């Protein structure tokens, strides 16, 4: 049995190579949370760099239907922010 293939993005489309969901897909998110479990700040810096890359590439591909900044923020960073306790 071969090892599972990583859920990485197809650039410049920013879709998952395995499941074709918008990247980071659910599996990629879980993998990233596990990899950065002890350094959430590093995860956010990493994702911020990817957000920057994706914003430019997605805009170049289709400037008329470019995702809104809030959508890209939620997709790349919003899910990874620590939850506030109430």
C-alpha positions as CSV (number, residue, x, y, z in Angstrom):
1,X,0.0,0.0,0.0
2,X,1.4,3.4,-1.0
3,X,1.5,6.3,1.5
4,X,-1.3,8.9,1.2
5,X,-0.6,11.7,-1.2
6,X,-0.5,15.2,0.3
7,X,-3.3,17.6,-0.4
8,X,-1.2,20.4,-2.1
9,X,-2.4,23.2,-4.3
10,X,-2.3,23.3,-8.1
11,X,-0.9,26.7,-8.9
12,X,-2.1,29.1,-10.2
13,X,-5.6,27.7,-9.9
14,X,-5.3,27.1,-6.1
15,X,-7.3,23.9,-6.2
16,X,-6.3,20.7,-4.3
17,X,-4.3,18.2,-6.4
18,X,-6.1,15.3,-4.8
19,X,-9.7,16.3,-4.2
20,X,-10.0,19.4,-6.5
21,X,-11.6,21.5,-3.6
22,X,-10.4,25.1,-3.2
23,X,-7.1,24.9,-1.4
24,X,-6.5,24.7,1.5
25,X,-9.1,21.9,1.5
26,X,-10.3,20.3,4.7
27,X,-7.6,17.6,4.6
28,X,-4.9,20.2,4.0
29,X,-6.2,22.3,6.9
30,X,-6.0,19.4,9.3
31,X,-2.6,18.5,8.1
32,X,-1.3,22.0,8.5
33,X,-2.8,22.3,12.0
34,X,-1.1,19.1,13.0
35,X,2.3,20.2,11.5
36,X,2.1,23.6,13.2
37,X,0.5,22.4,16.4
38,X,3.2,24.0,18.6
39,X,3.7,27.2,16.5
40,X,0.4,28.8,15.4
41,X,2.1,32.1,14.6
42,X,4.4,30.4,12.1
43,X,1.4,28.8,10.5
44,X,-0.3,32.2,10.1
45,X,2.9,33.7,8.6
46,X,3.1,30.7,6.1
47,X,-0.5,31.0,5.2
48,X,-0.2,34.8,4.8
49,X,2.5,34.3,2.2
50,X,0.4,31.8,0.3
51,X,-2.5,34.2,0.5
52,X,-0.3,36.8,-1.2
53,X,0.7,34.4,-3.9
54,X,-2.8,33.2,-4.5
55,X,-4.3,36.7,-4.6
56,X,-2.0,37.7,-7.4
57,X,-2.3,34.4,-9.4
58,X,-6.0,34.2,-9.1
59,X,-6.4,37.9,-10.2
60,X,-4.1,37.3,-13.2
61,X,-6.1,34.2,-14.3
62,X,-9.5,36.0,-14.1
63,X,-9.4,39.7,-13.2
64,X,-13.2,40.0,-13.8
65,X,-14.3,37.3,-11.3
66,X,-11.5,37.6,-8.8
67,X,-12.4,36.5,-5.3
68,X,-13.1,39.3,-2.8
69,X,-10.4,40.0,-0.3
70,X,-12.6,38.8,2.6
71,X,-13.2,35.5,0.9
72,X,-9.5,35.0,0.4
73,X,-8.8,35.9,4.0
74,X,-11.4,33.4,5.3
75,X,-10.1,30.7,2.9
76,X,-6.4,31.1,3.7
77,X,-6.2,32.6,7.2
78,X,-9.6,32.9,8.9
79,X,-9.9,29.2,9.7
80,X,-6.4,29.1,11.3
81,X,-6.9,31.9,13.8
82,X,-7.2,30.7,17.4
83,X,-10.7,30.8,18.7
84,X,-11.4,33.3,21.4
85,X,-12.9,31.8,24.6
86,X,-16.1,33.5,25.8
